[in-house]
Amino acid sequence: AVCFMWHRIRLAIALAKETTRALHDVLTMFLYPIVPFIFFLLYFAYWCVGGVFMASVTVKREWPIPEGYKLPYYEGGPTLQETLDLPDEDANYVYLEVDDNW
């Protein structure tokens, strides 16, 4: 079977030799994949810093839950107070809001 593939084997050897010459002549071909990767890392870091900054400008606020949280959803059903294990008095909803100074 090798005898019949002799031309393909010679073509593969010639292709390997030509590739070696091309890489030897242009050494920057080895560095090319590194440059876009570095730009990608810088771009990714920029967005990570921006995301952390936007997350850091939030403030925790409390809002009282309306009085209806003690009423059942339907007759004989559970209430919001039971479902969320809320206290009997002064139940507050805590949420994050963007700071007014930003």
C-alpha positions as CSV (number, residue, x, y, z in Angstrom):
1,A,0.0,0.0,0.0
2,V,2.9,2.3,0.7
3,C,4.2,1.9,-2.9
4,F,0.9,3.3,-4.3
5,M,1.1,6.3,-1.9
6,W,4.6,7.3,-2.8
7,H,3.6,10.5,-4.5
8,R,1.5,11.6,-1.6
9,I,4.3,10.8,0.9
10,R,6.8,12.9,-1.2
11,L,4.2,15.7,-1.4
12,A,3.8,15.7,2.4
13,I,7.6,15.8,2.9
14,A,8.0,18.7,0.5
15,L,5.1,20.5,2.3
16,A,6.8,20.0,5.7
17,K,10.1,21.3,4.3
18,E,8.4,24.4,2.8
19,T,6.6,25.1,6.0
20,T,9.9,24.9,7.9
21,R,11.5,27.4,5.5
22,A,8.6,29.8,5.8
23,L,8.6,29.7,9.6
24,H,12.4,30.2,9.6
25,D,12.1,33.2,7.3
26,V,9.3,34.9,9.2
27,L,9.8,34.3,12.9
28,T,7.0,36.8,13.8
29,M,4.5,34.1,12.7
30,F,5.1,32.5,16.1
31,L,4.3,35.7,17.9
32,Y,1.2,36.6,16.0
33,P,-1.3,34.5,18.1
34,I,0.1,36.1,21.3
35,V,-0.7,39.7,20.3
36,P,-4.5,39.3,19.8
37,F,-4.6,37.2,23.0
38,I,-3.0,40.1,24.9
39,F,-5.5,42.5,23.4
40,F,-8.3,40.2,24.4
41,L,-7.0,40.0,28.0
42,L,-6.8,43.8,28.2
43,Y,-10.4,44.1,26.8
44,F,-11.7,41.5,29.3
45,A,-9.9,43.2,32.2
46,Y,-11.5,46.6,31.2
47,W,-15.0,45.1,31.3
48,C,-14.3,43.3,34.6
49,V,-13.2,46.5,36.2
50,G,-16.2,48.3,34.8
51,G,-18.6,45.6,36.1
52,V,-17.0,45.7,39.6
53,F,-17.3,49.5,39.7
54,M,-20.9,49.4,38.7
55,A,-21.7,46.8,41.3
56,S,-19.9,48.9,44.0
57,V,-22.1,52.0,43.5
58,T,-25.2,50.3,44.8
59,V,-26.7,51.0,48.3
60,K,-28.9,48.7,50.4
61,R,-32.3,50.2,50.9
62,E,-35.3,49.0,53.0
63,W,-38.9,49.4,52.1
64,P,-41.8,48.3,54.2
65,I,-43.8,45.4,52.9
66,P,-47.5,46.3,52.4
67,E,-50.0,45.2,55.0
68,G,-51.5,42.6,52.7
69,Y,-48.7,40.1,53.3
70,K,-50.7,38.6,56.2
71,L,-53.6,37.8,53.9
72,P,-53.8,34.3,52.2
73,Y,-53.4,34.0,48.5
74,Y,-56.7,32.1,48.3
75,E,-59.1,30.9,50.9
76,G,-57.4,28.5,53.3
77,G,-54.1,29.0,51.5
78,P,-50.7,30.1,52.7
79,T,-49.9,33.8,53.3
80,L,-46.8,35.6,52.1
81,Q,-45.8,35.9,55.7
82,E,-45.8,32.1,56.1
83,T,-44.1,31.5,52.8
84,L,-41.2,33.9,53.4
85,D,-41.1,33.4,57.2
86,L,-41.6,37.1,57.8
87,P,-42.1,38.6,61.3
88,D,-45.5,39.7,62.6
89,E,-44.5,43.4,62.8
90,D,-42.3,45.7,60.7
91,A,-41.4,43.4,57.8
92,N,-39.1,45.2,55.4
93,Y,-38.1,44.5,51.8
94,V,-34.4,44.9,51.3
95,Y,-33.2,45.8,47.8
96,L,-30.2,47.4,46.1
97,E,-30.4,50.7,44.4
98,V,-27.9,52.9,42.6
99,D,-26.5,55.6,44.9
100,D,-27.9,59.0,44.3
101,N,-24.5,60.6,44.2
102,W,-23.4,58.6,41.3
